[in-house]
Amino acid sequence: MQLSPAALAYARSHGLAALAVMRGGELLAEEYGDGFEREKPHPLYSGTKSFWGAAAIYATEDGLLSLDEPVAETIDAWRDDPWKRRVTLRMLLSLTAGFGFGGLGASVPVCQRALDAALKDEPGTRFTYGGIPLQVFGAVLARKLEPQHRTPHEYLRERILDGAGVRVANWRTLSDGTQPLPTGASLSAADWLRYGRFVIAERRRLAPCFKGSDANPRYGLAWWLGVRGAPADLVYASGSGGQALYLVPSLDAAIVHFGKSASYRHEAFLKRLFG
């Protein structure tokens, strides 16, 4: 697998900051623009979501939660709402809980405001992209971790990122002093590649992350699944402006793209990359 001239030209024409291709632990190609370099942190924006599907799997193994448990088992205020009492953690992570569009970028609410948000659709019937469901998941996970005196972000770091050799350079803070789950992390290209290598190595363990829902077969637990013209097993994390971590387990390949263009399209880049 090589970085094709067409793929590189497309990335360059759409605000390229960093592009790195790794296969089997070997860095095959890298390109940087605007004074960027491999170890310079860049915001992932919604690419941050990809951490939490993996964290949920580990939390399940640790006996902290079950993917199909209702939020209402932990959040008492949800028990009397006929829709909210049916929402499961899996629905939150697959963005099918019923919340309307919202909670992106600077508008990510603190967890309590996310818990108070009304549902727009019947749980499980509609995929709607947004950050509010991840904030609700964060509220549940925080409650589960209270006896351990750990926050969700500390759990993520200690249970997954440290062992994977991944360092988060910084993470945005909300008005209540907490850190958001759906966005906010900044990593270097090298660290996001290391996270990709971890996910590929643990893909069987993390298999529930890569199964779509009835409402959207192309979205798993905080991961996008497949792009036309790319290998069938490609999965990716995506953030606004062209941030992407593409993984192709069958090729043992991880690709990081950092950019700053609203016109960047995953399909267009991957079509050129894979021909």
URURZI-V375195 format. One record per residue. N is the residue number from 1. SS is DSSP state (h for helix, s for strand, l for the rest). NEAR is the number of other C-alpha atoms within 12 Angstrom. Layout:
n & ss & near
N & SS & NEAR
N & SS & NEAR
This chain:
n & ss & near
1 & l & 22
2 & l & 24
3 & l & 31
4 & l & 22
5 & h & 17
6 & h & 19
7 & h & 32
8 & h & 32
9 & h & 19
10 & h & 29
11 & h & 40
12 & h & 26
13 & l & 22
14 & l & 28
15 & l & 27
16 & s & 36
17 & s & 35
18 & s & 41
19 & s & 44
20 & s & 41
21 & s & 40
22 & s & 35
23 & s & 28
24 & l & 24
25 & l & 21
26 & s & 20
27 & s & 26
28 & s & 19
29 & s & 25
30 & s & 30
31 & s & 30
32 & s & 26
33 & l & 24
34 & l & 15
35 & l & 12
36 & l & 22
37 & l & 22
38 & l & 29
39 & l & 23
40 & l & 25
41 & s & 25
42 & s & 37
43 & s & 35
44 & l & 41
45 & h & 35
46 & h & 38
47 & h & 41
48 & h & 44
49 & h & 46
50 & h & 44
51 & h & 47
52 & h & 44
53 & h & 44
54 & h & 39
55 & h & 41
56 & h & 43
57 & h & 36
58 & h & 31
59 & h & 29
60 & h & 23
61 & h & 16
62 & l & 15
63 & l & 14
64 & l & 25
65 & l & 28
66 & l & 26
67 & l & 31
68 & l & 23
69 & l & 23
70 & s & 28
71 & h & 39
72 & h & 26
73 & h & 23
74 & l & 28
75 & l & 30
76 & h & 17
77 & h & 17
78 & h & 25
79 & l & 17
80 & l & 14
81 & l & 21
82 & l & 16
83 & l & 24
84 & h & 36
85 & h & 25
86 & h & 29
87 & l & 39
88 & s & 33
89 & h & 43
90 & h & 38
91 & h & 43
92 & h & 51
93 & h & 51
94 & l & 50
95 & l & 48
96 & l & 42
97 & l & 44
98 & l & 34
99 & l & 38
100 & l & 25
101 & l & 24
102 & s & 26
103 & l & 29
104 & l & 30
105 & h & 27
106 & h & 19
107 & h & 21
108 & l & 34
109 & l & 35
110 & l & 32
111 & h & 34
112 & h & 25
113 & h & 21
114 & h & 32
115 & h & 33
116 & h & 22
117 & l & 27
118 & l & 24
119 & l & 32
120 & l & 20
121 & l & 23
122 & l & 24
123 & l & 34
124 & l & 31
125 & l & 23
126 & l & 26
127 & l & 33
128 & l & 30
129 & l & 32
130 & s & 34
131 & l & 45
132 & h & 44
133 & h & 53
134 & h & 49
135 & h & 41
136 & h & 47
137 & h & 49
138 & h & 43
139 & h & 35
140 & h & 38
141 & h & 40
142 & h & 33
143 & h & 24
144 & h & 28
145 & h & 24
146 & h & 16
147 & h & 11
148 & h & 14
149 & l & 14
150 & l & 18
151 & l & 26
152 & h & 37
153 & h & 34
154 & h & 25
155 & h & 30
156 & h & 34
157 & h & 26
158 & h & 20
159 & h & 26
160 & h & 30
161 & h & 29
162 & h & 19
163 & h & 17
164 & h & 26
165 & l & 20
166 & l & 31
167 & l & 28
168 & l & 34
169 & l & 22
170 & s & 21
171 & s & 27
172 & l & 26
173 & l & 19
174 & l & 22
175 & l & 16
176 & l & 14
177 & l & 13
178 & l & 24
179 & l & 29
180 & l & 45
181 & l & 51
182 & l & 48
183 & l & 41
184 & l & 34
185 & s & 34
186 & s & 29
187 & s & 37
188 & s & 34
189 & h & 42
190 & h & 38
191 & h & 32
192 & h & 49
193 & h & 42
194 & h & 39
195 & h & 41
196 & h & 43
197 & h & 36
198 & h & 31
199 & h & 40
200 & h & 37
201 & h & 23
202 & l & 22
203 & l & 27
204 & l & 16
205 & l & 20
206 & l & 29
207 & h & 25
208 & h & 29
209 & h & 40
210 & h & 38
211 & l & 28
212 & l & 28
213 & l & 29
214 & l & 18
215 & l & 24
216 & l & 26
217 & l & 22
218 & l & 27
219 & s & 38
220 & l & 36
221 & l & 42
222 & l & 50
223 & l & 43
224 & s & 37
225 & s & 35
226 & l & 29
227 & l & 27
228 & l & 20
229 & l & 18
230 & l & 26
231 & l & 25
232 & l & 18
233 & l & 26
234 & s & 35
235 & s & 41
236 & s & 47
237 & s & 45
238 & s & 38
239 & s & 42
240 & l & 27
241 & l & 28
242 & l & 40
243 & s & 43
244 & s & 48
245 & s & 50
246 & s & 48
247 & s & 45
248 & s & 34
249 & h & 29
250 & h & 19
251 & h & 24
252 & l & 29
253 & s & 37
254 & s & 45
255 & s & 51
256 & s & 50
257 & s & 54
258 & s & 49
259 & s & 38
260 & l & 28
261 & l & 22
262 & l & 16
263 & l & 20
264 & l & 28
265 & l & 28
266 & h & 42
267 & h & 25
268 & h & 25
269 & h & 36
270 & h & 35
271 & h & 22
272 & h & 23
273 & h & 28
274 & h & 26
275 & l & 19
